[in-house]
Amino acid sequence: MTKLSVNINKIATLRNARGGNVPDLLKVATDIQKFGAEGITIHPRPDERHIRYQDARDLKSIVYTEYNIEGNPEKTFIDLVLEIKPTQVTLVPDAVDAITSNAGWNTIKHADYLKEVVQEFQRNGIRTSIFVDPILEMIEGAKKIGTERIELYTEAFAHEYSLGNQRGIQPYMESAILANQIGLGINAGHDLSLDNIHFFKENIPGLLEVSIGHALISEAIYLGLDNVINMYLQKLK
């Protein structure tokens, strides 16, 4: 069964819109785990427009499943992750002004930098994952860097699937086969939803974990958070 990690950035966005503590991020994280999710993901950004750095610290004592922190490994982020020591850190090449993640790493061009960062996290007992597009050369590059896992950036698949084009899964299947062959664990995320998650999971061999936030929280507005989490868990079996 593929693990479900719930990205709670959107909960923080909603809270920050009114400046108080409603909804309570820590209670939501606790409830998400109680409802069956196997992990909590956050993606703090330098402007703290949703997840604040203090949220990341406060969640440390709340998350008893897998704790995954995503972000661009600039110094402040690195220091935060080393302080918290989550289960996993996912390295994402976000521009400062990016609304959301929009590309994977060029693991060849940035190999030396990423290798140094990955080794620092690994020395501190933190599993590393590198956000990549489904391009075989980038996956081979990730392996050479020394990361334990990759996270496949799934926006292209989700877009094609919404148009009725199931062939959009092909580069992801090929990427997964290669990752399995060279000993990289496979995570995935971005625009996965109840509509496409089962098809994706069934066609990606060795898929260990998906991180889902925007779609899951949006679906929960209509269907309820407990219900939606368990709907995902059924589709990921």
Legacy VTK file of the C-alpha trace (Angstrom):
# vtk DataFile Version 3.0
C-alpha trace
ASCII
DATASET POLYDATA
POINTS 237 float
0.000 0.000 0.000
1.242 3.475 -0.903
1.438 5.856 2.048
-0.628 9.053 2.109
1.059 12.177 3.466
-1.282 15.153 3.736
0.109 18.588 2.937
-1.474 21.059 5.371
-0.290 24.305 3.763
-3.857 25.201 2.787
-4.982 24.929 6.411
-2.327 27.496 7.321
-3.428 29.722 4.426
-6.992 29.715 5.747
-5.840 30.445 9.289
-3.591 33.289 8.209
-6.404 34.947 6.244
-7.995 36.087 9.528
-4.888 36.461 11.653
-6.052 34.203 14.478
-5.784 30.493 15.144
-8.843 29.194 13.302
-8.523 26.597 11.973
-6.044 25.285 14.530
-3.184 23.833 12.462
-1.964 21.529 15.216
-5.421 20.097 15.864
-5.968 19.535 12.144
-2.619 17.717 11.911
-3.596 15.561 14.883
-6.992 14.769 13.379
-5.552 13.959 9.951
-3.351 11.321 11.554
-6.253 10.058 13.664
-8.307 9.677 10.476
-5.643 7.340 9.065
-3.125 9.369 7.066
0.431 8.066 7.375
2.204 11.387 7.213
2.067 15.162 7.436
3.781 17.375 4.854
4.520 21.075 5.115
6.242 23.429 2.696
7.370 26.586 4.512
8.439 29.443 2.255
10.678 32.388 3.124
7.748 34.833 3.298
5.826 32.439 5.625
2.658 33.152 3.659
1.101 29.908 4.846
3.238 27.612 7.010
5.289 29.650 9.463
8.673 28.494 10.678
7.248 28.293 14.188
4.508 25.977 12.862
7.233 23.627 11.678
8.701 23.590 15.174
5.333 23.167 16.906
4.354 20.262 14.655
7.413 18.269 15.736
5.679 17.125 18.932
2.343 16.563 17.149
3.374 14.440 14.172
3.767 10.819 15.238
3.578 9.421 11.705
6.038 10.541 9.002
6.973 14.207 9.089
7.978 15.552 5.670
9.279 19.108 5.223
9.545 20.413 1.662
11.409 23.451 0.462
14.222 25.119 -1.385
17.428 24.393 0.547
18.590 27.929 1.180
20.321 28.539 4.507
17.294 29.433 6.633
15.454 26.334 5.421
18.454 24.092 6.014
18.879 25.423 9.540
15.179 24.859 10.272
15.250 21.260 9.055
18.420 20.472 10.984
16.806 21.891 14.119
13.601 19.858 13.743
15.027 16.645 12.252
11.850 15.428 10.495
11.534 11.952 9.012
12.121 13.275 5.519
13.170 16.460 3.761
12.074 16.985 0.161
14.234 19.401 -1.807
12.204 21.585 -4.175
13.676 24.293 -6.461
11.107 26.983 -5.687
11.623 30.535 -6.802
10.931 32.995 -3.968
7.870 34.378 -5.773
6.461 31.042 -6.961
2.796 30.515 -6.106
3.395 26.774 -5.982
6.052 24.286 -7.106
6.339 24.360 -10.881
9.400 22.313 -11.896
11.756 19.632 -10.731
15.494 19.970 -10.165
18.072 19.795 -12.893
20.070 17.182 -11.020
22.970 17.419 -13.447
23.424 21.189 -13.419
22.980 21.431 -9.628
24.636 18.122 -8.729
27.462 19.496 -6.588
25.185 21.775 -4.563
22.524 19.125 -4.025
25.077 16.500 -3.065
26.453 18.746 -0.335
22.960 19.473 1.016
21.873 15.830 0.880
24.970 14.683 2.740
24.396 17.262 5.479
20.837 16.061 6.056
21.866 12.407 5.948
24.585 13.024 8.539
21.746 14.191 10.790
19.607 11.096 10.216
17.085 12.759 7.885
15.897 10.862 4.813
16.213 12.917 1.642
14.024 13.156 -1.448
14.650 15.277 -4.547
11.746 16.746 -6.535
12.205 15.803 -10.214
10.370 15.843 -13.509
9.833 12.433 -15.134
13.030 12.671 -17.173
15.352 9.672 -17.070
18.551 11.744 -17.053
17.315 13.702 -14.020
16.559 10.484 -12.161
19.995 9.095 -12.953
21.430 12.401 -11.746
19.505 12.108 -8.474
20.987 8.676 -7.892
24.515 10.013 -8.388
23.820 12.767 -5.842
23.102 10.099 -3.230
19.504 10.839 -2.253
17.403 7.965 -0.915
14.265 8.979 -2.807
12.869 11.102 -5.586
9.491 12.805 -5.702
7.973 12.753 -9.174
6.391 16.089 -10.097
2.958 15.001 -11.314
1.340 18.175 -12.652
1.845 17.139 -16.306
0.227 13.759 -15.668
-2.733 15.330 -13.862
-3.297 17.815 -16.678
-3.224 15.153 -19.386
-5.455 12.842 -17.365
-8.043 15.613 -16.953
-8.143 15.858 -20.754
-8.790 12.136 -21.070
-5.250 11.303 -22.183
-4.129 8.318 -20.143
-0.916 8.106 -22.158
0.373 10.970 -20.053
1.327 8.323 -17.488
3.985 6.844 -19.787
7.007 8.969 -18.782
6.134 8.382 -15.124
6.011 4.622 -15.639
9.383 4.695 -17.382
10.811 6.872 -14.627
9.533 4.515 -11.934
10.999 1.475 -13.668
14.395 3.172 -13.834
14.205 4.347 -10.220
13.411 0.823 -9.072
16.305 -0.569 -11.102
18.859 1.818 -9.614
17.584 1.656 -6.044
15.758 4.948 -5.598
12.563 5.099 -3.550
9.641 6.789 -5.304
7.356 9.474 -3.915
4.980 11.607 -5.976
2.967 14.779 -5.667
1.328 17.835 -7.225
-2.245 17.954 -8.555
-2.998 14.365 -7.571
-6.658 14.018 -6.603
-9.428 11.523 -5.946
-10.088 11.514 -9.693
-6.621 10.419 -10.776
-4.851 8.897 -7.767
-5.935 5.272 -8.259
-4.925 5.229 -11.924
-1.568 6.776 -11.074
-0.894 4.379 -8.223
-1.842 1.309 -10.272
0.600 2.255 -13.038
3.633 3.321 -10.986
5.562 0.295 -9.703
7.106 0.738 -6.292
5.266 3.950 -5.398
6.051 4.449 -1.704
4.311 7.699 -0.827
2.146 10.466 -2.225
1.915 13.966 -0.795
-1.440 15.629 -1.435
-2.638 18.978 -0.194
-4.619 21.363 -2.397
-6.953 18.785 -3.947
-7.508 16.868 -0.712
-8.375 19.964 1.322
-10.629 21.253 -1.477
-12.421 17.912 -1.708
-12.812 17.852 2.065
-14.825 21.085 1.933
-17.571 19.113 0.213
-17.062 15.602 1.542
-15.491 16.012 4.991
-11.851 15.535 6.010
-12.231 12.136 7.686
-14.204 10.804 4.726
-11.795 12.122 2.095
-8.682 10.756 3.821
-10.237 7.304 3.966
-11.332 7.564 0.321
-7.678 8.167 -0.602
-6.504 5.287 1.575
-8.918 2.932 -0.217
-7.627 4.056 -3.621
-3.993 3.618 -2.520
-4.377 0.013 -1.362
LINES 1 238
237 0 1 2 3 4 5 6 7 8 9 10 11 12 13 14 15 16 17 18 19 20 21 22 23 24 25 26 27 28 29 30 31 32 33 34 35 36 37 38 39 40 41 42 43 44 45 46 47 48 49 50 51 52 53 54 55 56 57 58 59 60 61 62 63 64 65 66 67 68 69 70 71 72 73 74 75 76 77 78 79 80 81 82 83 84 85 86 87 88 89 90 91 92 93 94 95 96 97 98 99 100 101 102 103 104 105 106 107 108 109 110 111 112 113 114 115 116 117 118 119 120 121 122 123 124 125 126 127 128 129 130 131 132 133 134 135 136 137 138 139 140 141 142 143 144 145 146 147 148 149 150 151 152 153 154 155 156 157 158 159 160 161 162 163 164 165 166 167 168 169 170 171 172 173 174 175 176 177 178 179 180 181 182 183 184 185 186 187 188 189 190 191 192 193 194 195 196 197 198 199 200 201 202 203 204 205 206 207 208 209 210 211 212 213 214 215 216 217 218 219 220 221 222 223 224 225 226 227 228 229 230 231 232 233 234 235 236
